[in-house]
Each structure stands twice: as structure tokens, then as C-alpha cells.
């Protein structure tokens, strides 16, 4: 049972990659009509109204360096043979990236069941070649990869892919984020969009090892429900500084469906996810301290 449990848990963790969907709707800039009263204050009349979402995406696209912290909180309850076990897990990814040329650093910590596991990922572009270096807690491994592989650990790419072009997001007013005023936007990812995002992410590819075929996966992804995502844009700098997604209902439904799809092998087993949320905060735009790939990483 233990091996099946960890396989299913890994599948749930990989689901954070469904953040590659989204977008906000922004109001076009308006210019005031000239009247007798407004002629007395031309400076105010000529002020151009900026769309926060549009400006934020432009700023992110042009960013030269940035840092981000992504946190995934997931609680899971496993029942088998009359026994129940609850597990709380926190996965933290501290990311830093430079663009042109691309260079990334990611330190990940997974805390679960009273244990902690750490992992490091470095990546760099040199003369059109992309190299990735991974430390799994005991040794380094290196390999040449595609640009998209490094993009998974690139804070800038992560935020841009999460927001998309911003056109589907709805403005929700302003809130305080860490003491600063921020514009809040929301977007409801429909059930069909959620299904397609999970499929395209590849998070479920490993289910074949559990004896689950494509038709069963298709059935598992029916009735997952919607996911609401939120984005906050700093009112002063017009950079996106926070992204949130609550996947509790979707992941709980997916876990229940996966156990059912396994069939007799999972007889007496039930799995539920009472909590799963992803939060990403971004900071230090265009001001990241430089770093180098460790020598021991390149030696492998």
C-alpha cells in the first residue's frame, strides 16, 4: 500500500503545474473630453489612465531578474483496513532567475509526515545550450535540456503562464498585500478548462504504472468542478506580486476517482484531500543578487 500511496501523492503534487492557464479583463484607457472647467486644469485632463493588468504583463515580460516563493499546502487523509492516517505537507520552492541569458536557481523543501526533504535545481543558458543541474539531497546530476524544461523553475515564466494574457480576469478592487496597496483580480477556471489543463500538464502520465488506462483517466477527470484563481498587482510598481489557487475540491475529487479506478488493488483504501492550495509571491524585480552554478554540480 505504501508504494501506491506515494505514487498517488506525487500525482497530486505534480498537479501544481495546472497553473499554466488564466487571464484578466482590463478596461481600455479613457481620455476625458475637454470642457470649459477642464481647460483650467490641462495637466489632469491629459493624464493617461493605465490598465494595471496590461501594465503588469508588460513589466513582467521585460523583467531582467526576479525572485519568487511558491508554497503548496496539502492535507491528505488515507484510510485502509480500518485505520486512518492524516498527513499535512508543505512544499516550498524559493526561486531566483535572470533572463537574457537565462539563469535559474531553485531550492525546494518538502515537509511531510514529520520528515523533510530538500532538493536544489540550477539551470543556465550558454551559447544557445541549456544545462540543468539537480541535487536530490545526496548527489548532483546534470544534463542538457530544452528551454521549456528550465522554464518550469523560472519565476518569471511561472507567473506569466499563470496569468496568460490577462483577458479572462475580473477586477475585484484593491486590497493590502504585505502593507502595500494592490489591485486584486479573479478568474474562475471552468471544469473543462481544468480537465484540459491537467491533461496537458502531464501530471497523470505515471498512472499507467498503477494499471489505469486512458479511458479510466478520462472518466476520472469528469465532474472535477471549477477552480478560482487570484492575482494581486502592486498599485505603485504595477508588478504582479501574488498568485493564489485553491485546488481542494478538484484534488479531493481526483483522489477519490483515482482510488476507484485502481479497482481491486485498492480495495479497502480511501484517500481524501481536505486542503490543497498554491500561493506564489514575487519580489526583488530587476534587483536579484547574482549567483553561480556550484562547482560540484558542474563536475558531474
C-alpha angles and dihedrals in degrees: 000000000000094000093049090048094055092044090055092044091053090051090054092048092050089056089082085084090075086084086093091098135074150075148184138241115232130193115240118249113269127211119205122238115246114251134168092264094045091052087070090061107036093158092064093044094053093052109120116227111230123213104227096210094047091047092047092054091048090050092049092048090054098041114126097197139356145161131228140181118210118192126188116192115192131171120192133187118201122189124187134158093353094310126109129202127187122202130187118198133186121192115192124189119188108194135186125179143180124198130212095050099026117234124165139182126189129180113191129190124186116195115188139143091004093304132105129210126187131201134179129204127188128178137177142177119227125172092339094310122114120211127189125199120194129189112195096188096275109042145006126248126188134191143160111257143175123269090251091059092060089043089071088069097037110108092205094051091045093056095042093049091047093054099034111187092333094237098121097051122102123217112243100182127253133318138174115257114185090336096311130106113250137179111239123214131181136198130185112215106211124230092257092048090049091051093050092045092053092047095048093046092065090225091134098045092102093059091090087075087063092053095258114140131203095265090054091049089052089054093047091057094055116102097012093139131215132313123214117210129190133203128191122201120199107246094216104040097026093223121134103250104173139029126184134184127178109206098168099116094041095048093045090053091046093051093049090049093048093054090049091049092053088062122182093007088066097042109149092014125117129175129191134178111211091175138023123153135158123209126181124185123189129205148148094054112195090352108084118143110245120253138183134218107261115258092233089057093055091046090069 
